[in-house]
């Protein structure tokens, strides 16, 4: 069960890391499109800054590495436990 939660967390953090990296690299085009598309529906659109996306991309990449390391350690421990029995 813990391993399943680790895999779910890994997939979510990896997806969020890719999302924020994409938003950082295509910041101008993305928010220009959103502004054109939804400006008539919403009066005050406040977008996260490019630096916010970069900070979040780094944060989720650290989460991804941490969760991957936890899963690797759990795998080694489970193999060691299985070999003992």
Buried (B, 14 or more C-beta within 10 A) or exposed (E): EEEEEBEEBBEBBBEBBBBBBEBBEEBEEBBEEEEEEEEEEEEEEEEBEBEBBBBBBBBBBEBBEEBBEBBEEEEEEEEEEEEEE
